Amino acid sequence: MPPRKAAEAPTQNEEIPPDALGFESAMAALEQLIQCVENNRLPLEETLNAYQRGQQLIARCNTLLQDAEARIQQFDGTQLIDAALPERS
């Protein structure tokens, strides 16, 4: 796929504010951005804009995951433990 020209319209997910996206949509938009950046298909300025948008999408996904974790804790009344984190002394 050739680099996108500056005059071309952004994809549908780029037009939607990250806070309006659900988890799956935000992840799909993030994956699309990563592919474009990794394949060097964007000019520098658009790469920087993609990085900024990616940070916003990551923050949105983190928020949605934290909300889901809180809801799960409410369902079963327990705290979830992240096994990937080392124990704190």
N, C-alpha and C positions, 0 to 999 in steps of 0.2 A: 504494500500500500504506500503510495507516495506521500510526502509531507503535506499536511493540510495547509492551504493558503490562508493568509490572514483574513481575507474577505469571506471565506466559507463560514457558514453558520455553525455554531457549536452543536454537539449532540444534545439530545433531549435531556439527559441527566445533568449536563453542564448548566442548563438553564434553570434547573430546579434548585432552590437553596438546600444545603445539606440538612437543615433542621426539618425539612418537609419530607425527607426520604425515609423509607423503612430500612431495616437492616440489610435485607437482601439487595435492594436497589442501591444503597450506599456502597456495599461491597462490590457489586457489579461495576459501578462507576469507578471505584478505586482500582479495580483490576484492569479496566480499560485504560485508565490514565497510566498505570504502571507499564502496560504493554507499549503504549505510545512512547513513553519516555525511554524505556529500555531499548526500543528499536530505533531510537534517534529519528522519529518521524515528525518531531516538532521543532520549529525554530527556537532559539534561546529564550526569547521573551515568553513564548507560549509554554516552554518547559518550566520556566519559573512560575507562571500562572498555574500550571498543572500541579506543581509541587505544593503551592499554597492551597489549592482546592483539595489535594490529597490529604493535607493536614486537617482540613475541615471535615473531610469524610471520615478520617480515622477518629477524630474527636466524636463525631456523631455515632459511629459504631460502638465506641467505648461507652458512651452514655446509654445507648440502647441495651448493651450487654449488662451494664450495672443495674439498669432498671429491671431487666429480666431476672438477674440474680436476686434482687430484693423481693420480687414477686414470688420466686421459688421459695425463698426463706419464709415468706408469709404462709405459703401453702403447707409446708411441713414443719415449721417452727424451729428449724435448725439453721446453723450457720454453715455456709459452704467454705471449704478450705481449699486453697489453691495448692495442689501438690507440687507445682513447679517452683514455689517459693521456699527458700530455706527457712528453717525455724529460727526465730529470733531469740536471743538470750536475754 
